[in-house]
């Protein structure tokens, strides 16, 4: 059987507010998740036993790896399935707020669901993904979605304008656990009405925010300076993705993003596009891209 190569896309949080803590210790949130074309590649090859290897030495390929967890979870539902070796070509920076590990896990779930004829529905896969990590449920469908609850209540939305993203990745690791702990959740939550963030003609970028900036920028001023510089360079909006440390700028045209990119020689940067719902394929379930 031929090896199967699957792209595993990153995400940015165009909007993010944390609304509280739920009994299992997870945080509840309101977020607009946007899948982007920047991706890792997973190659699945039939093998006598399961194994994971990676293009980066600093990524553990043991049971702490989210692909490993996803594989083991699916194995419970298809104990007789063929084994696969998984090779992970890692492009998405780790621990940067871009959801790379979660996306990899979701790709494993979707692949094995087909390869092993488990045939879970999308909803069932989302429930399984939730057991693996908080961002994995989003990646079962990807594209543009509003996330509520712990990120598992997902509603697909169609944004009215196209844009280009410039990702700037400072070489700073922000601990998500630390960032959540530092957030002041006593601030009264004015439950965000997503309808005000955009209508059917345009996106109101000036209403977008990421609450994590209130704790990350004071602790890591360099990250805050990246946001300011993106705005100075003409971004319609710039913000932290997740709890960072990646900051993205939203530009109307690729040429504007390329021009702004010249200011960030000291950083890893990527110019990427949002992946929107394709009108025809919107309801056809998993599309292998």
C-alpha positions as CSV (number, residue, x, y, z in Angstrom):
1,X,0.0,0.0,0.0
2,X,1.3,3.4,-1.0
3,X,2.2,5.8,1.8
4,X,-0.4,8.6,2.4
5,X,0.7,12.2,2.9
6,X,-1.6,14.6,4.7
7,X,-1.2,18.3,5.3
8,X,-1.8,19.3,8.9
9,X,-2.7,23.0,8.9
10,X,-2.0,25.6,11.6
11,X,-4.5,28.1,13.1
12,X,-4.6,31.6,14.4
13,X,-7.2,32.9,16.9
14,X,-8.5,36.0,15.2
15,X,-10.5,36.8,18.4
16,X,-10.1,35.3,21.9
17,X,-11.6,35.9,25.3
18,X,-11.5,33.6,28.3
19,X,-14.8,33.5,30.1
20,X,-14.2,31.2,33.1
21,X,-13.1,27.9,34.4
22,X,-15.2,24.7,34.1
23,X,-15.2,21.9,36.7
24,X,-12.5,19.8,35.0
25,X,-10.0,22.6,35.2
26,X,-10.2,23.6,31.5
27,X,-11.0,27.2,30.7
28,X,-14.1,28.2,28.8
29,X,-13.6,30.7,26.0
30,X,-15.1,32.6,23.1
31,X,-12.9,32.5,20.1
32,X,-12.8,32.9,16.3
33,X,-10.5,30.2,15.1
34,X,-9.1,30.5,11.6
35,X,-7.3,27.6,9.8
36,X,-4.4,28.8,7.7
37,X,-2.4,27.3,4.7
38,X,0.9,27.1,6.7
39,X,1.2,23.4,7.5
40,X,3.1,20.3,8.7
41,X,3.0,17.1,6.6
42,X,2.2,13.7,8.1
43,X,3.2,10.6,6.1
44,X,1.4,7.3,7.0
45,X,3.1,4.1,5.9
46,X,1.8,0.6,6.7
47,X,4.2,-1.2,9.0
48,X,4.5,-4.2,11.2
49,X,4.3,-2.1,14.3
50,X,3.3,1.5,15.2
51,X,6.0,4.1,15.4
52,X,6.4,7.9,15.1
53,X,9.4,9.8,13.8
54,X,9.9,13.5,13.2
55,X,12.0,15.9,11.2
56,X,12.9,17.7,14.4
57,X,15.1,16.2,17.1
58,X,13.6,18.3,19.9
59,X,10.1,17.0,19.4
60,X,9.6,13.9,21.6
61,X,8.1,10.9,19.7
62,X,7.0,9.1,22.9
63,X,3.6,9.0,24.6
64,X,3.7,12.7,25.4
65,X,3.4,13.4,21.6
66,X,-0.2,14.3,20.6
67,X,0.0,12.1,17.5
68,X,0.9,9.1,19.7
69,X,-2.1,9.9,22.0
70,X,-4.4,10.2,19.0
71,X,-3.2,6.8,17.6
72,X,-3.6,5.0,20.9
73,X,-7.2,6.4,21.4
74,X,-8.3,5.3,17.9
75,X,-6.7,1.8,18.4
76,X,-9.2,1.1,21.2
77,X,-11.9,1.3,18.5
78,X,-10.1,-0.9,15.9
79,X,-7.8,-3.2,17.8
80,X,-7.3,-5.3,14.6
81,X,-6.4,-2.4,12.3
82,X,-3.1,-2.4,10.3
83,X,-0.3,-0.7,12.0
84,X,1.2,2.5,10.6
85,X,4.5,4.3,11.0
86,X,4.0,8.1,11.0
87,X,6.6,10.5,9.9
88,X,6.0,14.1,10.9
89,X,7.6,16.8,8.8
90,X,7.4,19.7,11.3
91,X,7.2,23.3,9.9
92,X,4.9,24.9,12.4
93,X,6.9,26.3,15.4
94,X,6.1,24.4,18.6
95,X,4.4,26.1,21.6
96,X,3.8,29.2,19.5
97,X,0.0,29.5,19.7
98,X,-0.5,28.1,16.2
99,X,-2.0,24.8,17.2
100,X,0.6,22.6,15.5
101,X,0.4,19.6,17.9
102,X,-3.4,19.7,18.0
103,X,-3.6,19.8,14.2
104,X,-1.3,16.8,14.0
105,X,-3.5,14.9,16.4
106,X,-6.6,15.7,14.5
107,X,-5.0,14.6,11.2
108,X,-4.2,11.2,12.8
109,X,-7.8,10.8,14.1
110,X,-9.2,11.6,10.6
111,X,-6.8,9.4,8.8
112,X,-7.3,6.3,11.0
113,X,-11.1,6.9,11.1
114,X,-11.0,6.1,7.3
115,X,-8.0,3.7,7.1
116,X,-9.5,1.5,9.8
117,X,-13.1,1.8,8.7
118,X,-14.2,3.1,12.1
119,X,-16.5,5.6,10.3
120,X,-17.2,7.9,13.3
121,X,-19.2,11.0,12.5
122,X,-17.6,14.4,12.6
123,X,-19.4,15.0,15.9
124,X,-18.0,11.7,17.4
125,X,-14.5,12.6,16.2
126,X,-14.8,16.0,17.9
127,X,-15.7,14.4,21.2
128,X,-12.7,12.1,20.9
129,X,-10.4,15.0,20.0
130,X,-11.6,16.8,23.1
131,X,-10.0,14.0,25.2
132,X,-6.6,14.7,23.6
133,X,-6.2,18.4,23.8
134,X,-8.2,21.6,23.9
135,X,-7.5,22.8,20.3
136,X,-7.9,19.4,18.5
137,X,-11.7,19.6,18.2
138,X,-11.4,22.7,16.0
139,X,-9.1,20.9,13.5
140,X,-11.6,18.1,12.8
141,X,-13.4,20.6,10.6
142,X,-10.9,23.5,10.4
143,X,-11.7,26.5,8.2
144,X,-13.3,29.4,10.1
145,X,-15.3,28.6,13.3
146,X,-16.6,30.3,16.4
147,X,-15.5,28.2,19.4
148,X,-17.3,28.3,22.8
149,X,-17.2,26.1,25.8
150,X,-13.7,24.6,26.2
151,X,-13.3,25.0,22.5
152,X,-15.5,22.0,21.7
153,X,-18.8,23.9,20.8
154,X,-18.0,24.9,17.3
155,X,-20.0,26.8,14.8
156,X,-18.7,27.3,11.2
157,X,-18.9,30.8,9.9
158,X,-18.1,32.5,6.6
159,X,-16.1,35.7,6.8
160,X,-17.0,38.3,4.3
161,X,-13.5,39.4,3.2
162,X,-10.3,37.8,2.1
163,X,-7.0,38.7,3.7
164,X,-3.3,37.7,3.9
165,X,-1.6,36.9,7.2
166,X,2.0,37.7,8.2
167,X,3.1,35.5,11.2
168,X,6.0,36.7,13.3
169,X,7.4,34.1,15.7
170,X,9.6,35.5,18.4
171,X,11.9,32.9,19.9
172,X,10.1,33.0,23.2
173,X,8.2,30.2,24.8
174,X,5.1,31.5,26.7
175,X,3.7,28.8,29.0
176,X,0.0,28.5,28.4
177,X,-0.5,27.3,32.0
178,X,1.2,30.4,33.2
179,X,-0.8,32.7,30.9
180,X,-4.1,31.3,32.0
181,X,-3.1,31.6,35.7
182,X,-2.2,35.2,35.2
183,X,-5.5,36.2,33.6
184,X,-7.8,38.3,35.7
185,X,-11.1,36.4,35.2
186,X,-12.9,38.7,37.7
187,X,-13.3,41.3,35.0
188,X,-17.0,41.2,34.1
189,X,-17.4,39.3,30.9
190,X,-19.4,41.3,28.4
191,X,-20.3,38.2,26.4
192,X,-19.1,38.9,23.0
193,X,-21.8,39.2,20.4
194,X,-20.0,37.7,17.4
195,X,-22.4,39.3,15.0
196,X,-20.8,42.7,15.8
197,X,-17.4,41.5,14.7
198,X,-18.5,41.3,11.1
199,X,-21.6,41.5,8.9
200,X,-22.1,40.1,5.5
201,X,-20.0,42.8,3.8
202,X,-17.0,43.5,6.0
203,X,-15.0,42.6,9.1
204,X,-14.8,45.2,11.9
205,X,-11.1,44.6,12.8
206,X,-11.1,47.4,15.4
207,X,-13.4,45.2,17.6
208,X,-11.0,42.2,17.6
209,X,-8.9,41.4,20.6
210,X,-7.0,38.6,22.4
211,X,-7.3,38.8,26.1
212,X,-3.9,37.1,26.6
213,X,-2.2,40.2,25.4
214,X,-3.0,41.8,28.8
215,X,-0.7,39.4,30.6
216,X,1.8,38.4,27.8
217,X,2.8,41.9,26.7
218,X,3.8,43.2,30.1
219,X,5.8,40.1,30.8
220,X,7.4,39.9,27.3
221,X,7.6,43.5,26.0
222,X,9.4,42.3,22.8
223,X,6.2,40.4,21.8
224,X,4.1,43.6,22.4
225,X,6.6,45.5,20.2
226,X,6.0,43.1,17.3
227,X,2.3,43.9,17.4
228,X,2.9,47.6,17.4
229,X,5.3,47.3,14.5
230,X,2.8,45.3,12.5
231,X,0.2,48.0,13.0
232,X,2.8,50.7,12.1
233,X,3.5,48.8,8.9
234,X,-0.1,49.0,7.8
235,X,-1.8,45.8,9.2
236,X,-5.6,46.1,9.5
237,X,-5.3,44.2,12.7
238,X,-2.5,42.5,14.6
239,X,-2.8,40.2,17.6
240,X,-1.4,37.3,19.6
241,X,-2.4,33.9,18.5
242,X,-3.5,31.7,21.4
243,X,-1.3,32.6,24.4
244,X,1.6,33.4,22.0
245,X,4.3,34.0,21.3
246,X,3.3,34.2,17.6
247,X,1.9,37.6,16.6
248,X,0.0,37.8,13.3
249,X,-0.8,40.9,11.1
250,X,-3.8,41.0,8.8
251,X,-3.2,42.6,5.4
252,X,-5.5,43.2,2.5
253,X,-2.8,42.3,-0.1
254,X,0.1,39.9,-0.2
255,X,2.4,42.7,-1.4
256,X,1.7,44.7,1.8
257,X,2.5,41.6,3.9
258,X,5.8,41.1,1.9
259,X,6.7,44.7,2.5
260,X,6.0,44.5,6.2
261,X,7.9,41.3,6.5
262,X,11.2,43.2,5.7
263,X,11.0,44.7,9.2
264,X,11.2,41.4,10.9
265,X,14.6,40.0,9.9
266,X,15.4,39.0,13.5
267,X,12.4,36.7,13.6
268,X,11.1,33.6,12.0
269,X,8.2,34.8,9.8
270,X,5.7,33.2,7.5
271,X,3.2,34.7,5.0
272,X,0.1,32.5,4.8
273,X,-3.6,32.6,3.8
274,X,-6.8,31.7,5.6
275,X,-8.6,28.6,4.5
276,X,-12.3,29.4,4.1
277,X,-15.3,27.2,3.6
278,X,-15.7,26.2,0.0
279,X,-19.4,26.8,-0.7
280,X,-19.9,23.5,-2.4
281,X,-18.0,21.4,0.0
282,X,-19.3,23.0,3.2
283,X,-21.4,20.1,4.2
284,X,-19.6,17.1,2.7
285,X,-17.6,16.2,5.8
286,X,-13.9,15.6,5.7
287,X,-12.2,16.6,2.5
288,X,-8.8,15.2,1.9
289,X,-6.7,18.1,0.8
